Amino acid sequence: MILNKLRILLYIQCITLVFKAYPAYSNESRETLISENFKKELIGLNNFQRTNGDVLFGSSDYLSPVMGERTDSSMNRNVLQIIFQTTNSNCNNSISDGSVNITVIGGTEPYTYSWSEGSTGQNISNLSAGWYIVTVTDSSVPAVTETDSVEVHSDIIPDVSLGNDTTICAGSNIILNAGNPDCNYLWSTGESTQTINVNSGGTYIVSVTNSCGTVTDAISVGFVFPLSYHNIGNDTTICSANPLSVSAGNQAAAYLWSTGETNHSISVNATGIYSVIITNACGSVYDTINVVAQPPLTPVNLGNDTTICVRIPRDLDAGNPGAQYLWSTGETTQIVSVGLATTYSVTVTNSCDTVTDEINVFVDYPIPTVYLPEDTVTLCSGEELLLNSGNPGANHLWSTGETTTQISVSSAGTYYYTVSNACTSYSDTLVFQTIDPLPPVDFGNDTTICSSVSLILDAGFSGADYLWSTGEITQSVVVNSAGTYSLVASNLCGSVGDTIAISAEQPLVPVDFGPDARLCEGTPLFLNAGNNGATYLWSTGETAQIIAVSTNGIYSVVATNACGSSSDTIELRVDPVLAPVNLGDDRIICDYSSVVLDAGTQIADYLWSTGETTQTITVNESGVYAVYLTNSCGTVSDEITVIYEDPLPEISLGPDIFICPGSDVLLSPGYLPGTYIWSTSATTQIISVSNPQAYSVTISNACGSVTDEIYIFQRDILRVGANATCVGDDMFIHCANDGLSSYSWIIPGGDTVPGQTIRIENVTEANNGYYQFILVDTVLCGSGIFYYEVHVPPVLGVSHLDETCISARDGIAEFVFPAKTPDQEMDPDFKYYIYFDNSWHSTSSEDITFDLLHPRVYNYFFTIDNVCYVSDSIKIEPAEFICTDHTLYIPDAFTPNGDGINDTLFVFGSNIYYFNMVIYDRWTEKMFEYQDISYGWDGTYGGQPCKQDTYVYVLQVFFTDGCHETRKGRINLLR
């Protein structure tokens, strides 16, 4: 019995219409029948082609069906019956020697014949493989006509393929199939069946023979034994510089290491746990090894040989933490403490290598303290002084940098030294003074003094013995009269002396330069001190009476003679030649900030066009600004234009645009002052484009740039998808374009239906199984004609036996074959497919029985060669069992909007041991399925939120008391 029919939306490519009076034929011949004959009968149809959506594209003409057509319309007319007898053509249609003989029953003789290949006789011959249509007309008035067709087959040379070479495990087997039913077979094993069972390795050859000849094929079957467990090694420690090779054993297997490598062995040099899975046709084995990798040792450096003080030990460190140590003292630690004078060595070892080092240690004792005998010594310049620090063998360091026990010094200074060894250290200091030889006494040239003015004659140094020609013994003497005066001065280093003749002169007149002066650079100023015959000393160092000056500064002179001196001072300001003023390039300001204009630092007076007189000014509005710099050398100036400009606003090219093929569109961001650059390299405000791609424009001015982008999409040629529907089902037809246009359909009968998707309810076999639809794109890119196929659903006989014991497992379900379509028993070469109890089952002729079934509802799907699915269920019930009422609550709406309230659809019930909930959308696509009542549906599909809509559920529940229930209903998803 058929309780429910499941609508399945499928795109089915093969056309499987079955017509009365046609002989049995294969899938391939059926396709040929439909495609070839319908092509012939398409009136005015061009560019006929098939697509994956089973859509026929062509002109606006309708299909003219001819298959199985009868011209008799009266029920009391004689009906002609045509009986065919065919002979196949030669192998692979190589020779056209097929024939068709027909016998006509009924009507009125004689008959006339018209064949599709042009013949007019009753029988035709010399035929190649294919379909042949004959129209028979009798002699009655009006005449009776019958049209029928027949296929001439061609024997086919066998096509043999045993498949790729393979491998089997010891104890298992493989079935080899030569294919090509109804041929003769000869295997290399001597067997002559279509299939053989192979359980050992070797090369197997089969020869397949029919009337067209013999074809052979061979396959090599490898034979392997189960893997033996292989220990890839014990956990170990290695040196990272010396990789460890780890082998998986078991040659002729596949290997997968934890490192991702697939070789028989791998090389490792890092710490880690390494594992391998070894696999062959018989299974797999697994093993693991833990490897600790140590780095190579660094060289040991105990340092240079050293000296220590007695009873003060020192630590020696061998480095390389984690290694093994052996010292010459017998110790095994990384660090040892030593205090004896000897040679110490260490050997350091790890898994990489061994390194060694040694050090000589010496021992010192405290040294006695020896100090210099005096703190200060004075000698004449040029004499040497020998200093001795004592303690030969100790370390000596003098302030001169010398390291000997004694040094010789000859220049005045403070000398100190430090004497040390590993135990003690002390220092001492000596001040060495020297007396220089007396400098020469120089009274200068003979001189003149002013009348009544005394003159002091001085030896020029102190600390000597003096003897003047006047008999005085002081360092200096006062003379106030003309004469010749001499001096002899002496000390330990020798004696010196000098003589001078003195005469008298008159007083000087005052020196006067006048007021301070200001000149331009390059113009000299002459200064005259007057008082001829006097001596002069200028602040410049010059000694002439007249000098010329030309640089900034204060100039002074002292004029001197024996009576005294006279002086004067003048300040000279020299203005430099002014350098050009540069206020910089003209500026455009976009952020309305202040701008500082700087005329530069020069010796000049400043005057701006604003009236300001400073070196810099601050401006905050547009304008032309000028500055003038003036000094004694002239005037320089500059000007700058400052403009405050508005930044560019945001621009928009508008939303993305869809265009038809061959169309173009104008793009413009609107007018803004600035330069335009498009992604096409155009520089105009408006461009015309026609290619589907992204376009962008950038507008720039001094304040920056703004950019926008738009995508131009080209509408596709109309694409339509539909399910190849079965008789009695609903047909859904969907335009697969972007949906941004507006669509309408002209359906069979001439009605117009708007929308992107339409539904035709309860389709029939009208038009010999074909429906024609016209799709019109009312906005953009045209229209098209589409044809869809309607199939006849299969029929299936089903029976079942009830249980006889509660909870026993002996229910039986039986599916009875052959299945039939209306008026026609199906060819036994067809495959019948049953999906039952979670698995597919197929047969060609035998009935299928399922037993050992639990009492519950079993759903099944049935199809013949995957054309038109039929679904139903079989209910196995326990005998003499009465179910009690059970509580089961299923909400009819939920709101998955993330507000924490009713976000998930839950089912509520108790005492349930089996639960299965399936949710479909309105197009019968499965959105969600789960088997745990504690879970629920969150309103998503494929990780994305589902739209607000009405959804359908199917729920199966088995209760712990043996009862079960199936519910179907609707759920509203609200957002």
GUDRENPA-218255 format. One record per residue (C-alpha): x, y, z. Coordinates in pm, whole numbers, plus 32768, in hexadecimal, padded with zeros to 4 digits. Last residue first. Layout:
// residues N
XYZ...
***
This chain:
// residues 975
84EE8E54857183E68D43855E84168BD684F582BA8B3884DC82B089BD850381CD88D8843C81628770847781AA85FE8461819C8504857C82028396858C81BE82CE86C98245819D877981D580AF888A82BF7FAE8925829B801D8A9183E780DE8A7A835B81C8897483BE81DC880683AB8337876283B9839A85F38396850C859B836A85A8843E837F872584378315882E833B83928999833882D38AE4831F83AA8C1582DD84948D1B837385E38CE282CB86DF8BE4834888148C66840189608BE5836F8A3C8AC983FC89D789D982E6886C8A04834A88048AC9847E86C38AE5854C87568A74869A86BF8915868686B4884887C887788758889F86F3869E89D2861B85C888E98756852D8854872D84A086F5876485D486198717864D84B9872587AD842586DF886982DE8670875281F785FF87E780AC848A87A58074845B88ED7FB5838E897E80D784B2893D81BF84E687EF826C851F878D83DB856F86268447854185AB85B185A7844A861D857183C5877F85998263880A858A8202897E847E82F789EE83E882E18B4D83A9845A8B4B834885778A5F839E86DE89F9841D874A88A28504887D889A85228998879786338A898806862C8C06883584EE8C03890A85748D2589DC86ED8D6A89ED86CF8EA0891187A08DFF87FC86938E1786EB863C8CA586D284C28CD9870683FA8B92872082AF8B0E869781CA89D886918250894087D3825A87C087E481D5871A892081CB859F8954810384FC8A6E80B5838F8A327F6782DD8A2A7F7381668A5F7FCA806D89517F107F23893F7FD77DF188DD7F377CB18858803A7C85874581617D70873081517E618607822D7E7984CF81CB7FB1840C82427FC882A88288811D8213826B81D580CB8344827E7FC8834082737E4D846383037D8C8439834E7C20855F82D47B4A868F82487C07869B81107B28854980AA7BB6850D81557D05849581007E6484CC81BA7FAB847D811A80FC8414817F825983FD8079836C830780B3848B83467FE685C7833C7E7E864884A17E04861E84F77D5284DB85A47BFF84C4852A7BE4835B85547CA1821384D87C0580CE85337C717F6E84887BE37E3685687B6D7D1E85887C0B7BC486977D107B9E86F37D557D06876C7E787DDC878D7EC97F4F87EE80197FEB882280428165878B80F28294866F7FF482D685F280028170866280B7803685DF7FD97F1C866D7FE57DBB85E27F257C9186D87EF87B73864C7ED37A1286B27DA8793E85677D00799484B57DFC78B0838F7E9F795B82297E21792281607F2578647FF77F9B78808040808A79A1819D804B7A2D81EB7F017ACF82CC7E777BDE834E7D177BBB83627CE47CDE82D67CC47E4483737D787F70834A7CAE80B283637D27821C83817C2F833B837C7C6384B6843F7B65858284EA7C32869084127BF887C683AE7D288897824B7C9E88CB82197B58881981577B0986D781DB7C27860781177C8A84D381747C13837681B77D08825A815B7D4480EE81CD7E2A7FD8818A7E2D7E6082397F477DAD81C8802E7C9882B981147BE5826E82817B9C823B82F37A32832C840C79E482EA8577798483F4863578C1843387A778B48452889A779084CF8A0377A084928B3076BE85578C7176FB85318DE4774585F68F2B773B86FC8FE37803868090E378F78536913E7993841C9052792884F88F1C791283FF8E36786384078CBC7898833F8BE577A282E68A8A781E82B18945775D825287FF780582B986AD777C8234855377DA817F84FC769980E3865876848020862277C6809D8504789F800F85A679D9808A86A17ADD7FE486B87C34803888247C838108890D7BAC81E289ED7C8882938B2B7C2383DE8BCC7C90845F8D247C2983048DB97C2E81DB8E0D7B5080F28D097AB380638D4179547F5D8C4978D87F808BC077777F078A5B77B0806389DD77FC81158AEC78C781808C4B785F826B8CB3797882BB8E0B7A0983FC8E9C7A94846F8FDF7B3785E290287B5986CA901D7C84869A8EA67CAC88018E537C5787AE8D4C7B50874A8BE77BA985E08C087B2E85258AF67BE6842989F27B74837789187C7882A087FB7BF281A587597CE1817F85E17CD8806F85157C2E814784A37B0E82B884BE7B65837D86007B4D84CC864A7AAF851787547BB3855788AE7B2E867389A17AF0866F8AD27A12878D8BAB79A087488CED78E088858D68783D894B8E057952892C8F6F79BC8A73902979B68AE290BC7B008B7D92177B1B8C20924B7C6D8C4F93A87CFB8D76944A7DAC8DAC95937E5C8EDE96697E9E8F2F97B77F429075987B7F23914999717FE491449AE2803F91F39B5C7F0390E99AB97E2E909E994F7DCE8F73988B7D4F8FA297107D3B8EBC96307C6F8E7D94B87C848DEC93B07BA08DBA923E7BF78D65914E7ADC8C5A90F979DB8CC791AB789B8BE392B9780C8C6C940578858C2A9575782F8CEF967B78F18C8A97C579958D6B98BF7A4B8E86988979578FE2980379A88FCC96A1791990DB95AF798E8FD79491799D8FFA94917B1A8F8595FA7AFD905097357B418FA598847B7C905099CF7BD48FB39ACF7CBB8E829BA87CE88D5B9ABC7D238C4F9A587C288B8899197C5B8C1997BD7C988BCC97557B318B9596057A808AD695DE79398A58948078DF8A8E938F77BF89CA926E772A8A56914F765B89F69045775B88EC90D07848894891AF796A894391887AE789BC92B37BB38A6492D07D0889DE93F17DD98A3F955F7D9E8B8695F17D208BA796A57E6B8C8D97BE7EDD8CFD982E80398D4A99A280578E949A3F7FDD8F4E9B1880D98F039C9380D6901F9D83807790DA9E90813C91CA9F41804C93159FE380B393D2A0A77FA69539A0FF7FF7960DA23E7FD2977CA2967FD89856A3C9802599B9A454802B9A2CA5BA80899B81A66880809CE1A65F81149C97A73E82409B80A65182AC9A20A5F48231994FA4B1822B97F2A4C3818596DFA3B981AF95AFA36280D6946EA2948119936BA246800D9222A1CD80A49157A0B08136911FA0B282AD91D4A03383E09321A0EB83E39439A0EB84E89563A1DA84C196D8A1A384D9980BA28B84DD9742A39A858596E0A4EE84F79566A4C384C194B1A5B383D793EBA49A832994BEA4CB81EF95E4A46F82CD9709A5558333984DA4CC83C1998DA59684149AD2A4E983C29BE3A40984459B56A2C183C39A8DA19B84519987A10B83659845A1A182E09770A09E839895FAA06D834F953F9FA3845893FB9F0483DB92C29ED984B191E59DA3848190B49DA1839E90E69C2B834E910B9C4981D492199D5581AD92A29D9B804F93FA9E3A805494C89F0B7F63962E9E957F6B97219F1180729748A0628123989FA08C80859954A1D880C39A88A21A7FEC9BC6A25780B69C0AA3BA81329D6AA44681049DF0A44582669DCEA57683469F0CA5D983F99EDEA6758551A018A72285D7A03BA77C8747A14AA87987A0A241A88888C3A34DA9838931A49FA98189DFA5B9AA628A63A6F8A9EB8B0BA807AA628BF4A930AB4A8BFAAA28AA558B66A94FAA1C8A39A810A95F8A01A6E4A95C891AA5DDA85B8980A4E2A7FD8875A37AA77B886DA28DA6D18776A137A64387CDA0BAA55086C3A015A50C8577A109A4F08457A1B1A5F1836DA2DBA6878428A401A75983A0A525A7B38487A5E9A8F884CBA6FEA92885D2A77EA7C88598A79DA6C986B5A699A5C08650A61CA4C98751A4ADA4F786EAA468A5A68834A56EA6A287BEA6BCA6DE8864A777A8188802A8D0A8AA8852A900AA248845A9C4AADA8738A89CAB8B86A6A787ABBF879FA650AB6E86BDA581AA2786F6A4F2AA248592A3CEA9328531A378A8F283BFA221A8508379A20EA7598253A0D9A71F8168A0ADA5AD81099F76A56E81E69EAEA6A9820C9F10A79C831F9E96A80A84799F75A8E7855C9F93A93886D19FDEAAAA8715A13AAB5386FBA285AA9A86F6A338AB7C8801A49AAB3A8896A502AC3589A8A658ACF08982A78FAC3F8A18A887ACBD8B31A9FEAD1B8AE0AB3CAC2B8AE6AC6EABB68BBDADA0AABE8B7BADEEA95E8C05AF09A86D8B9EAED0A6FC8BFAAFB4A5DB8C67AF6DA4638C9BAFC9A3338D7BAFC7A1B58DA9B05EA0BE8EA8B0799F408ED8AFA49E098F40AFC79E3490B4AF479FA0909EAFC2A0F19004AF55A2518F99B049A3638F10AFABA4B78EC4B006A5F58DF8AF9CA76B8DE1B019A8788CEFAFA3A9DC8D36AE87AAD58D30ADD9AB148E74ACB4AA888F31AD1BA91F8F78AC61A82B9054ACF9A6D09095AC7FA56C9070ACD4A40B90F1AD94A4A39213AF0EA4A29241AF5DA61B9212B0C5A67F91C0B058A77B90B3B0E7A6918FADAFE7A5989032B032A44690E0AF19A3429102AF0CA1DF919CADECA1119112AC8EA0A89184ABCAA19E90B5ABADA1E68F42AB9BA3178E5AACDDA3C28EC2AC12A5028EF0AC6CA66E8E99AB6CA7648F1CAB63A8B98E75AB23AA088F2CAA73AB2D8E7DAB09AC8F8EAAAB3AACB28D2DAA9CAB9E8C70AB69AA6A8C31AC32A9FF8B05ACA6A8A38AC1ADCEA7CA8A6AAD3BA69289E8ACAEA5918AD1AD0CA55A8C38AD49A3EF8BE8ADD4A2FF8CEBADFDA1A58C51AD44A08B8CFFADE39FEB8E30AE1D9E758E12ACE89DAE8E7FACCC9D228FDCAC2D9BCD8FEFAB329B2A90DDAADE99B29100A9B5996091DCA9B997F29248A89097039281A86C95A09313A787947192D1A72F93179364A6A291C692EDA67E906A9386A6338EFB933DA62C8EBB91C7A74F8FAE9198A76A912391B7A84A925F91B0A7A493A79151A86394E290EFA856965A9111A9079785906FA8A498EF909BA95399DA8FA9AA939A818F42AB5099E68E23AC7F99028E2CABFA97AE8E9CACAE965A8EA7ABE3951D8EF6AC0A93F88FE5AB5B92A59016AADF92A48EAEA97092CA8E40A97694218D94A82C94D48D59A8B696268DCCA7DB960E8F03A8A394D98F54A81E93718F59A8E7925A8FF7A88190EB9016A95F90259104AA9C8F6A90A4AB89906D9139AAF791089272AB8992709269AAD693A991EBAC13945F9170AC2095CB90EDAD5B96559041AD5E97D69010ADF2987C8EDBAE8899DD8EB4AE1F9AB28D8DAD749BC18E5EAE1E9BF08FA9ADAB9B1290C1AC9B9B1491CFAC1999D6927FAACE99B7933DAA2D989393FFAB7297E99463ABE6968094A8AB0095CB93AAAA3494B2944FAA689334945EA94F925194DFA99B90DC94F3A8E88FE49405A7CE8EEE945CA7F48D9193BDA7998D279254A7138BD991CFA7148B699060A5FA8ABD8F9CA63B8A268E46A50089E78D7AA47A88C48CAFA36F88828BA5A2A6875E8B1CA18A87128A28A0D085C989E59FC8858588D99E56857D887F9DBE849789849E5385678A9D9FB3858C8B32A08586948BE3A1EE86468C4AA29587308D46A3FC87968D94A4AD88418EB9A62788838EC0A6B588CE9019A6D089D99128A5BF89859222A4788A439265A37489B29179A1F389BE917DA13888E69080A015893A8F929F6188498EA29F72872E8FA0A02485E28F77A15086059068A27B851B9041A37A8636906CA3D986198EFBA26E86718EBEA165858C8E20A01F862A8DA29EDE85A68D019DFF86998C3B9CBF87478CB09D5288A68CB69E6C88D88BB79F5589B98C8AA09E89328D23A0A58A358E3EA1DB8A608F26A19D8B089076A2C28BA89138A3508B609296A3EB8C669385A4D98BA79473A6158C2093BCA5CB8D2F92C6A56F8CCF9165A6328CD49020A59E8C8B8ECDA5CF8BCA8D8AA4D58C508C8FA3668BEC8C9DA2B78AA48CE7A22E8AA68B85A172896A8B21A10E896189B19F95894F89779EFD87F4897A9E1A878A885C9CA487A988A89BE4868889469ABD85E1889C99C88513896D99078418889B97C98367890E976582498824960881DF87BA956D80B18708943A8064863293BD7F44855C92D07F49842E91E47E6D836991F37D52826C92167E20812E93447ECF81BE93787FD082CF948A803B83BE942B815E84A4955F820D853195A982CF866E96AD83CB86E096AB846A883B978D8599884098EB862B886999878688871D9A7885D68632999884DD857E99D4841C843898B3835383A9988681EF832F979F813A823B9738828C81AF95E3832F81DF963D846F829C952A853183519603855F848A951E846E8549958C836D844B94AB82CC83489530819382A294A880B5818F95217F4D8177960B7E90809297197E6A81A196A37E2D830297B07EEB83C797548047844498B980CD8458993581F0852E9A7D829384C39B09837285D59BA084BF856D9D02851785E99D10869086319BE98674871F9CA8857287EA9BCB845488539B1183D489849A3582A1896798DC8209899098F480AA890A98D68067879897E58054867297507F178707969C7E6985E9955F7D9F860F95337CB784E794557D2683CA935B7C32833893CF7B8381FD93BF7C13809D934A7B917F4F934F7C687E19924C7C377D0B92BD7C927BAA91A07CC17AB5917E7C51794F90937C9C782E90267BDF76F78F357C2275D58EAC7B1A74E68DD87B5473AF8C947BE773318BC37AAD73688C207AA874D68D607A6075978DF47ADA76E08F5A7A6977348FC87A8E789F91257AAE793691867AA17AA592E67AFB7B16933D7A7D7C7392ED7A957DE391F679B37E94908779C87EFA8FD97A017DAA8E6279BE7D738DFF79B37C048CF87A727B3F8C637A4779E18C9578CD79FC8D8377F8792C8E8E778F7A298FDA770679AC90AB77DE7A9A912078B179718FB1790779458ED478AB781A8D87795C77ED8C6E794476EB8B807A6A76CC8A1B7A9777508A7D7BAE78428BA27C9577E28C4B7CBA79388D977C07797C8D627C167AF58E7B7BC37BEC8E097B7F7D528F0B7BBC7E618F747AE27F878FF57AF380EB90CC7A0181B6921A7AA2815891D57C0C8102917F7C847FA692367D6B7EB391BD7E127D77920E7E4B7C0791117F367B6E8FC47EBE7AE78F5B7D757A468EF67E31790B8E577D8577DE8D957E3576CB8CF77D2575F38CC37D7374818B597DE374588A457D47738489817E5A72DC88117E91732786F57EED724085ED7FAE7301847B7FB772AA837880C67273820180EC7254810781BA718E7FA5813F71427EBC81D4703B7D51817E6FED7CCA82016EA17B7982AE6E817B2381EA6DC37BD7809F6DF07D1380476D2F7E03802C6E577F20811A6EB7806180A76F67815F81AA6FE982B8811D703B83C481AB71228525811A7131860C8135725D877F80EB723F88887FED71DB88DA7FE5706887E07F5C6F6D88177E9A6E2D86A87E336E3F853E7EB96E3E83F27E006E3A82927E6E6DD283167F536CC3830F80CC6CB9847981176D1884E6827A6D7485AE82436EB8848082A46F8C83B481936EE7826681C66E2B819080936DE9804880646D2A7F577F516D867E777E7F6CA87DB27E206D717CAE7EA36E627CF47ED46FD47D767DCB70BE7EC47D1A70E380037D94703D813F7CBD703582947D63702683F17CFC6FB8851C7DCC702686847D956FAF87ED7DC2702089107D9F6F2C89B87EF66F4C8B1B7E7C6F8B8BFF7F1570998AD47F51717F8BAE7EF672AD8B8C7D8B72478A9A7D4D712089307DBE7119881F7D1771E586F27C6A714085967CE9719A84317C5F719E83227D6371E081A77D3D721180CE7E6971B37F647E77722B7E6A7F48716A7D327FB072227BDF7F8371817AFA80AB71C979E7808C72CD7A9A816A73D87ABF828772E17BF1836672F97CE882AB72217E22837971E37EF382D072F08036836A7383812D827D742E82428385742281D384AD734A81DC85D8743781F98731739582D28801747E8267896E748E83058A8673C483B28BA7748185098B43740B85F88A6274C4868A8A097615863688B476B28673889A782986D5875278D68789882B79E288D58796797B8890881A781E880E877976DB88218821758887488889745F87E589B773B186AD89E072D9853C898F72FB845F89E371CD837E88B87218842C87C3730083CD866F726E852085F671FD85C48653734484B5859273F8850F845D733486838473737C867884D474EE856083ED755885CB82B574A3873D82E674E38702830E7658862F81D2765787418118759A8843817876A28763811377C4872B7FC1772285FE7F54765684CD7E75767483E57E8C754782FC7FB2750F81877F6574F58123805F760382118177765283138196776B83A882EE77BC850282D2785885C38413780E871B841378B9878F8558795186DD85647A9C86F086AD7B5F8655864A7CA9855586E47D9384C885C17E5B835685C07EB5831484A27FA181CB83EA7F5E81058371808A803B824580E7807281627FBA800080008000
***
